[in-house]
Amino acid sequence: MVNEGEIPVTISIGVSEYLPGEGLIDSAMVRADKALYQAKHAGRNQVRIQQAA
């Protein structure tokens, strides 16, 4: 509590797995970033998973 009031908090999470043989982690990070923005655009307070093709 701050100054006797409440501060609303939301959380959005994007998740992706790193696949063996994928090379650099960049691809997994891009997928996780896409999943994060999907969660935010869907109303926040969500976890979204982006799977590798």
Secondary structure, DSSP 8 states (H G I E B T S, - for coil): -BTTB------EEEE----TT--STHHHHHHHHHHHHHHHHTTSSEEEE----
